[in-house]
Amino acid sequence: MGSTSCWSVQRQAADSLGISERTLHRWRAAGLLKPGEHYRRKFPNPNSPLLYHLERCEQAMNHACARPWQQLERAPGQSRETLKRH
């Protein structure tokens, strides 16, 4: 078993996590997935495909879902009062 056994390419990672490849991209952009910890390049080249550490990504997903509702992001322009009325 090689050192990359826990790392998967984007398509396999998305399938294993039950999300889309686009969601992986959004989570990277939002900072939920951190470079070097949750994902890395296959080769030291900016055009190289990304590899994802499935266990760490799943832990990040679970941690994000376990946050209290007050800490979750709201759509722009929505206040707490508006959310409470719905």
N, C-alpha and C positions, 0 to 999 in steps of 0.2 A: 504494500500500500504506500503510495507516494505522499509527499507533503501537501499536495493539492487535493487530497481525497475529500476534504470537507468543503472545498470551493466548487461552485457550479457556475456555468455560463448563464447569462441573463434569462434566456428562454426556459432553461431547466429550473432555475431558481424561482421564476414567476410561477411555473406550473406546480412546483413543490410547495410553495407558500400559498397557493390558491388565489393569486392576484395577477394583474396584467403586467406586462413589461413597462407600460406607461406609468403604472403606479410605482414601480421601483424607481423610475426616473423622478417622479414627483417627490418621493420620500428622500431621495438624494438631495434634490434641490431645496427641500424644506429643512434639511439637516437632521432628519430622523435617522438616516443611515450615514455613518461617518467613514471617510476614506481610511483605509488601512485596518479598520476594525470590522466593518460590515462588508466592504467591497474593496477591490483593488484591480489594477490592470494585470492582464495575463503576462504581458511583456512590458519593459520600461519604454513604452512608446505611446504618445498621446492618442494614437489611432487604434491601439490594441483593444481587444474586447475586454469588457469588465467581467470579473469573477465575483461571486457573492458567497459569503460564509453563511450557510443556511441556518445553522443553530443560532448564531448571533443576530441574524435578521429576524428570526422568529421571536427571540427574546425582546428585541426592540419593538416589534409589533405588539407583543403582549403587554409590554410596559406602557406603550402609548395608549392602548385600549383600556388600561386599568386606571388612567388618570380620572380624577373627579370631573364632572361635567363643567364645573366652573373654570377649569384649566384648558378646556378644549377650545379650538379656534372657532370664532364666530364669523359669519359672513359680514362683509363691510356694511356699516350702517345699521346693524342690529344691536340694540341695547339689551341689557338684562331684563328690563321691564317688558320689552317687546317679546322676548323669548318666554317670559313667565306667562304672558297672556295666551299663548298658543298651546 
